[in-house]
Amino acid sequence: MWEMKEIRELKVGRYVNIDESPCKIISISTSKPGKHGSAKANIEAADIFTGAKKSINAPVSTKVQVPQIDKRKGQIVSIQGNEVQIMDLETFETFSMAVNDDCESDIVAGGEVLYIVAMGRNKLL
C-alpha cells in the first residue's frame, strides 16, 4: 500500500519508494529555481530491508510513491536458528520471519518484539 505525494511534501526521517523498495529518507537538498526551470531536489535514502543507499534527483513538483509503514507488536513463539516464529498481538496471526543483523530487540522465546510491515514484507526492529 502506498500513496502519491509531491517531493516538496517529503521530510527527513519519513519514507519514500525508490525502485519499488521502501526507503527511509536520510537527507533532502533543494536547489533554487533557475531562469528556465523549476527547483530540483536531491533525496538520499536507505532501503529499510537491505540498508542499500538510494537517491532521487528530480523537480520538487514530481509525484513519488510514499509507502504505508505499519509498526506492530508480536510475541516470539519459537526460535529455530536464524528464524523466529511470531504471533501478532492484535490479529493473533502466526508467521515466520528471519532475524536481521541490525535487530535491536532481545530475541527470547515468549518475549515481545516490534516489527514493521511494508509493501508485503516484514522486518524486526
Disulfide bonds with the S-S distance in Angstrom:
none
